Amino acid sequence: MDSLKITGGHSLNGTIPISGAKNSALKLMAACLLTREPLTLTNMPNLADTRFLSQLLASLGVEVYWPKGDSECRLNAAELTSTIAPYDQVRKMRASFNVLGPMLAREGHATVSLPGGCAIGARPVDLHLQALEAMGADLKVEAGYVKAAAIHGLKGAKIVFPFVSVGATEHAMLAATLAKGTTVLENAAREPEIADLANCLNAMGANISGAGTATVQIEGVEALNGATHAVMADRIEAGTYAMAAAAAGGDVTLQGAPVGALGAMIDALQRSGVAVEADEAAATIRVQRNGSALKAVNVNTQPHPGFPTDLQAQFMALMSIADGTSVIRENIFENRFMHAPELSRLGADIQVRGKEAIVKGVEQLRGAPVMATDLRASVSLVIAALAAEGETQVNRIYHLDRGFERLEEKLSGCGAEIQRVDGE
Ligand code: EPZ
């Protein structure tokens, strides 16, 4: 297995281009199943996860034209040859589950494996299923599969989510585009990726309003057409590099950053004493820290527009070298502190108590071999390693390849000493 060798202590200086958002791309790709015409996605991130979903779509009969390394992907679902997404494909990546609603809406039936739990928590799909049921789907869960049918098509419905779920909001929105009548989603997630998905679906002929607010309304249409849509920039990638620059020190400009989607992250960095200049019109964020101390800041993860859970691990790495003690509370997932013991291997002083991690800043982290269990945890170790003295080996980096495009190239372009080491 490949690993990364990082020699810390170099400041980061330069420009980092931000790629298309993984978590938006995955739902946009599923939207191709709603139309017989081609959907072209530009600004596509080349990642293990997006490539993996393209294989699943191909196995359903979608013609995929996406040359290796290309940022444009053409998906043509003129004919579906299967409406079954098997265990092996859904188990490996939870977002694959979102093919259920579109296939059901289009074909009247679909069978998709349950995604199962994952390292960061149980992550059930009950809200996804309740939404589809409210739209008239007949659902059976058998042998780990959801067998869904809606022989006469889905019907519009009022769906009140008991708590905010990004995936369930997106799934319901996808399915409702082809339902008969109006669907209203209450207590919908407000993540920027939801507005991105609605923009793409509207370009395909859907009639969605309110995406990005807590109430989304979808007027069902007879059929959707093809479209070309640019995937929004990745707010989590941008936030990650902002924290890397803050931790290692230096002067980094993030180019093509979704500034408006990063308010809580920018606020937390500024409160910790980092100079951040954000220019929404230019889509740039400049992050500078030259020798000044970091202040300990508390954060609480919340649904958007709160501080994102997907930046919690990275912020913990930063706080591990701040002056003072910070309390980081994880409210979205029940088991998302697995980076804490690994950060401790680098010398961080972190105690986890239930939903809270108490981080006492230390003067200096020191390199060590570490290993991570999920995507954002892995990159938090990279951030800590960049700030640490000496060499760190980050193992199990296939997690990083799932969600960070050209990570080594982007960081070494700013002066980081980082190399991929081929494993057997
Ligand atoms: C999306 O996951 C993202 N994944 C996650 O990013 C992100 O952390 C999360 O939203 C929150 O922002 C993708 O977009 C592919 P949820 P999702 O439904 O949709 C519970 C990353 O690192 N829940 O908003 O699965 C759930 O267990 C990933 O890129 C139910 O109980 O998140 C969680 O505790 C990790 N029943 C909470 O709700 C349901 O039916 C919020 O999950 C659905 C969710």
Boltz pocket constraint, residues with backbone or C-beta under 6 A from the ligand:
constraints:
  - pocket:
      binder: B
      contacts: [[A, 22], [A, 23], [A, 24], [A, 26], [A, 94], [A, 95], [A, 121], [A, 122], [A, 123], [A, 124], [A, 125], [A, 126], [A, 127], [A, 128], [A, 129], [A, 164], [A, 165], [A, 166], [A, 167], [A, 168], [A, 189], [A, 309], [A, 310], [A, 331], [A, 332], [A, 333], [A, 334], [A, 375], [A, 376], [A, 403]]
      max_distance: 6.0
